Every structure is written in structure tokens, then in C-alpha cells.
Amino acid sequence: MDGTTVSRRAFGKLVGAAGVGTLGAGALGAAAASAAVDTWTASGTAVSSLSAFDDTMKSFMQARHIEAGQLAVTYQGRLVLARGYGNNSPQYIAPTSLFRVASLSKSLTAAAIVRLAQDGKLSLGDPITKFLDLIPPAGQTADPRLSQITLWRLLQHTGGWDRDLTAFDPVFKDRVIANALGVPMELTHADVIRFMSGQPLMHDPGSTVSYSNYGYLLAGRIIEKVTGLPYETYIKQTLLAPRGITRMATGWTISRHSGEVGYQSQYTGPTVLDNSGTIVDAPYGTFSMRIHDANGGWLASAVDLVRWAATFDSGNTVLNSTSIGRVFAVPNPTGVNADGWYYGLGWQVRPVSGGTGRNTWHTGSFAGTYSIMVRTYHGMSWAAVFNQRDDESGLSYGTIDSALWAASRAVTSWPTHNLWSTYFA
């Protein structure tokens, strides 16, 4: 979840690349009339034996009035389903349309750090202070425990920050940070780091798991420091290109990439792109996509996501078996939590089948975005993305996880075809 506050009802819509517009009274009336009769579209090849997946996406999206979604499914290494879905959507949703994927981005950032370790450029036991100068604002003192935060701890969310205890996630507190530092918005990564370098840790590093977007922001800067390349460039060149993934990119706050969908939200708030205080639709300026690059800034299609997820199977040239083992290693000493899962490096992990297998997954959430990526211990994976995460229905978006599991169990005969070549050169 991000830190967007509710200020008034904003009508959901898909917006153009030039930015956010407003709907006049006539347009609102026309939109309401058209919504009275649902128009459902699906792109990509329908597969009769996998119809439970299509049915699940349709019922999920229509119950929540979601205009755009996608689903991709693999089985035993084969891409068996790739679909785009439109629900009263003014634009065509292809299987390759791009969506913001929010925290699914963390798997990319963690894999980049692991790849640098694989290449001998760093060690996961290195402290972050080896790479970053964490200098606090004048008059403040850095917590001496910052030097105890290793790359392992950074990526396993045990760095010592705790947004729940402090009610403060710095990647969503642009105005607070700008005021404290006396700098204008839009913030830079350096602004956030300087502010946070003066804040005390809530826990001894390594002792407590607490989900940290800020930790992954730092990881992105470490990648840049070690490689001498922009964060996005290193990810594309070293991780994505060898997998044949060419569409993925980091997103922009206002403008859209070619093929990228627009985003819907019922919320609005003041922009963080400048100090004007202008009220904007929540997906378009209540948070900065530039700040979120390494913790939540990537765009992808569902087929790109399952292609990326397959990188964590054996037999690829991006990550060797040692690196994959590191990604899914149990954190020491925090271990498996009471619910039977733990944070790996960019993934949530649940040991299954008597401990001989594991299910791995992550979700992503911004105003205007909900995403999920799942790898199962018995050879299935799927990714689903939506251009909305909240509406007045009050229905949970998290239930898509159990719904897609149910759809997978409804399959009585998996197809033998493989669609990888349709979407990847």
C-alpha cells in the first residue's frame, strides 16, 4: 500500500500520455450510461481447457469495475495462456500491454545484487556503508548500527527500519522530507537518503523482519555505484536482454510509454512533483515513479513477468544455481514466520511438500495498480496485473491469489502447446 490520502471521489478513467484531464458533466453521464451494459473483451488465444482462468479474471474484474487486466500462465516451462482483458475499457488491452507492477519490481533489484555477487563484484555480506555515504542533515547524527546492515539484511527486510512502528514510509512522504530538508519537490533519491540517514533504526539489523521499500531504494543506488550504470540500464542489459525481454522499462509518473495502459483510482491528493499543492488523480502525481524505481517502478506485461519468473528455475544464463539458492535462502536468524513463510530476496517463500519444494510469490500495489506473480513447487506459474487496486465495492483485491489457485485446480488436462515464440524473439 502507498501513502495516498483520500480527499474526494475521483471518477476512474484511462488518461492520455499528456497527463490527467477532467470529465465534464456530459461525459460523466455518457460514461454512466455506457457502464450500464458491460462490454467485455479478451485478446490472445482462448484455450478451452484453461477456461477457468478466463472465467476467474472476468468475475474478479467485473465485480470490482476494473477496466484493464492481463493474465499469463505457464506449465512445466511452457507458456500456455496469455490474455488481455477489457471491461468497459476505452482502449484495447493486448497480452503485451504494459502495466505498472509496483513491488514485483523488487525481484529485479534483488536479482541484480545477487548477479553482482555471482560476478564477484560484491559480497552479500558486505555492509551497505561500503558503497553508500549515509550522511545525515546538518545537526543530526547517523545511527551507528547502519554499518551493521549487510546486503543480505537489506534485501530480506531486516535492515532495522520499521514503517509500522513509525507510521512513516519515506518513499511516500515526499512533502515531509522536502519540508525537513528545505528542498523543492520532486525529490531525488539523494534527498530521501540524506533525510533517512538522520533517522534512528527501530531494531538491531538482522533481528526483525519489517517490509522496507526504502531498503530497496538503497539497493538500487548500490547497483549504480558498483556498475557505474544507471539502475534501469544494468537491469535491462544484464538480466532482461538475455531472457529476450525487451518491453519492460521503468515507468513515468505522468506520461506513458508506448503500449502502456492508463490507471484508475477513486482517490485524489496533492501532487509531489512540485510545491504547487495541485490536486491530482492519485496514480498521476501523488507519488513519484522516479523515487520508486528500484522498489516499485517497473512496467511489464503479464507474459513478461512469467518469462522473468522462469529466470529462477534452473538452466538459464542469468542466475546460476548458487545465486538462485541465495534468492530463496531462509533468513538467519529470523527464519520462517508463524504463518509458515519468509522473505527471500525479492520474493515471499513458503516451504511445501514436506520441505522438499517451495511456492514463491510477490504482490504489488499502488494507487491505480494491483499485481501478483506466483511460482509453484509443482511446475506452474502465473502473473496477473490490473490497472486499479481500489474502488467503492469494498471487495478485496488480495483474493485474486486464492481465485487463481482455484482456477489451476480446475484444469483437468493441461495443453501441450508453447506460446513463448509468439511473444519473445
Secondary structure as UniProt FT lines:
FT   TURN            17..18
FT   HELIX           25..35
FT   STRAND          40..43
FT   HELIX           48..50
FT   HELIX           51..64
FT   STRAND          68..75
FT   TURN            76..77
FT   STRAND          78..87
FT   TURN            95..96
FT   STRAND          98..100
FT   HELIX           102..105
FT   HELIX           106..118
FT   TURN            119..120
FT   TURN            124..125
FT   HELIX           128..130
FT   TURN            138..139
FT   HELIX           144..148
FT   HELIX           151..155
FT   TURN            156..157
FT   HELIX           163..166
FT   HELIX           170..172
FT   HELIX           174..181
FT   HELIX           189..196
FT   TURN            197..198
FT   TURN            205..206
FT   HELIX           213..227
FT   HELIX           231..234
FT   HELIX           235..240
FT   HELIX           241..243
FT   STRAND          249..250
FT   TURN            258..259
FT   STRAND          268..270
FT   STRAND          279..281
FT   HELIX           282..284
FT   TURN            289..292
FT   HELIX           293..296
FT   STRAND          298..300
FT   HELIX           302..309
FT   HELIX           310..312
FT   HELIX           321..327
FT   TURN            332..334
FT   TURN            338..339
FT   STRAND          342..343
FT   STRAND          348..352
FT   HELIX           353..355
FT   STRAND          357..366
FT   TURN            367..368
FT   STRAND          369..375
FT   TURN            377..378
FT   STRAND          380..386
FT   TURN            392..393
FT   TURN            398..399
FT   HELIX           400..409
FT   HELIX           420..423
//
